[in-house]
Amino acid sequence: MLLFILEINHTSNIPSEDKIWIVFQAFLMGFRFDTVICNYILLLPTFTIFVAHQISLKTKLFSNAIKYYFILLFSIAFLISGIDLTYFHHFFSRFSVAGLQWTDSPAFMFKMIIQEFDFWWVIFPIIISIFIFIKAINKITKKWNKSTNYQLESSPRLSSILVSILFLGLVFIGIRGRFESKSPIRVGTAYFSNYAFINQLGLNPTFTYLRSYLDAQKNKEQTISLIDDKIALNNTQQYLNTIGIDSISPIARQITPDSINQNPPNIILVLMESMSANKMSRFGNSDNLTPFLDSIANHGLSFDNVYSAGTHTFNGIYSTIFSFPALFTKHPMKGVTIPIYNGIGSVLKNNGYSTTYFTTHDDQFDNVGGFLRGNDFETIISQQDYPSDKVANTLGVSDDYMFEFSIDRLNKMYKKNKPFLSVMMTASDHGPYHIPDYFTPKQPNDIKKQIVEYADWSIRKFIDLAKQQPWFENTIFAFVADHGALMETKFDVPLSYNHIPFIIYAPKLITKPTINTNYGGQIDVFPTLMNLVALPYTNNTLGVNLFTEKRPYSYFCHDEKLGVIDDEFLYVYRGKEKPSLYKYKTDVTDYINDYPAIADSMKTYAFSNMQTAQTLIGKIK
């Protein structure tokens, strides 16, 4: 009920004449999923109580053990439900094991929670729920301890056994959640309508967390298996128009520009935290939050149909730098062994570039620092390098200070008389939000809009500072988001979370502003930039040059789900649950049965690329 109240704006697309009935069905579905969790918790005490009844066991110790069992388990369920309120608001997805993947540092996570009201306010409904439950269970236990009807002799043994079997049977039915014999209740059971929010409203977050945890444990040591490896590789080679290079890999392509650049440009690649395309006026936002980004998009190269690989920062860093896709919830940078990739850092370093990475906070977050050092980033600038008085919160320094701080470091690289690559990861557009006192936003009383204004202003400040440096005229600035943000909820893979800007700005090198409408992803940023660098290299990635190559679709992950998109259709893959095909620009009707060939083509394209990525991970040189 609280989730529905907090997110009621997501029901605005439901016809008013159908809304009450559809919402009622969602709550009925929620009752079913809640019942499943309750019966899982009830199973053990139900069985032990009936056994105890048969042996005439009745002690306060036994009843108290049952009481504290209930208090512990239901308190955990209430805790998960509380966390889910904030998790859903941020990710438009019920809580799952993916919610624990964004950090392996409990201290870091705790600091973020206490610094961000969006997190800690859920303590109140959790505490209230637990308090009410404890009061109720104490009352029941006292009544139970006083009762005399628990003695074996109070009822015939046969009838008590039959009653026990009856109640145990009801518990098992409750656990299954449905009467059909082929399958118990699944996440997909909740998807009864064409409305993404309604379909998820009926789910229980304890159920989704446990289901995702069990699936993750089952697949922990397994690679993804979407399609046969050989078929996937053959398809991918056709998509990339290559037969590979035997001594390197089956997807390797030797790229030789028409003319080699004798004065290769510097590259500054800025990964913008949560900068959804939906936040920009260019893509229809009417709040004028990003006037500077919109301006440079109009004066540079703008790729308007680019999508992030996933919905987490680690997805964005990994896929942008190394041109490999996200593989559902797998974290590509947390392994004990750091695989070697042929990413933009390695290619440019091998071509004589200096390479550095800037982040506002601790570089050990997501294991980024170690992973990039192992892949030819010579210098990592992180929170420990900034003055301690400039650290604003757990996310480190503000964006504009990182940019300001970087100027001196970039000047030092320039003085080495060699080109440089600098990748910068911003963080301000992520809670806990911090706006410096010296910036005055125009948006009133909306911190999430104000922080976007600040992020845009910080980029303007950076470019203004860069224009005063000797290296500016021969520098390519590329701006791409790590992922988007939840701003629309028509589908259970919100496109605002994956549709991102990709802008290239170099006023002295790019004289003709161009809009590129080819579909692409973060994995295409590296090969596309190399087209402007104009140096020979081996492209041993799944990325393509968006200037010269055209993808039929863009594909992206939303944790356990997969989206594939072109100019008309959106295909959504949900694992074991039923997939969907939408004409996403017009309505929310599922056309999966009307266009099976299109759905299969989109699925095969994404499956082949992702399966090939899985096969090649750890083998890239």
Secondary structure, 3 states (H helix, E strand, C coil): CHHHHHCHHHHCCCCHHHHHHHHHHHHHHHHHHHHHHHHHHHHHHHHHHHHHHHCCCCCHHHHHHHHHHHHHHHHHHHHHHHHHHHHHHHHCCCCCHHHHCCCCCHHHHHHHHHHCHHHHCCHHHHHHHHHHHHHHHHHHHHHHHHCCCCCHHHCCHHHHHHHHHHHHHHHHHHHHCCCCCCCCCCHHHHCCCCCHHHHHHCCCHHHHHHHHHHHHHHCCCCCCCCCCHHHHHHHHHHHHCCCCECCCECCCEEECCCCCCCCCCEEEEEEECCCCHHHCHHHCCCCCCCHHHHHHHHHCEEEEEEECCCCCHHHHHHHHHHCCCCCCCCCCCCCCCCCCCCCHHHHHHHCCCEEEEEECCCCCHHHHHHHHHCCCCCEEECHHHCCHHHEEECCEECHHHHHHHHHHHHHHHHCCCCCEEEEEECCCCCCCCCCCCCCCCCCCCCHHHHHHHHHHHHHHHHHHHHCCCCCHHHEEEEEEECCCCCCCCCCCCCHHHCEEEEEEECCCCCCCCEEECCCEEHHHHHHHHHHHHCCCEEECCCCCCCCCCCCCCEEEEECCEEEEECCCCEEEEECCEEEEEECCCCCCCECCCCCHHHHHHHHHHHHHHHHHHHHHCCCCC
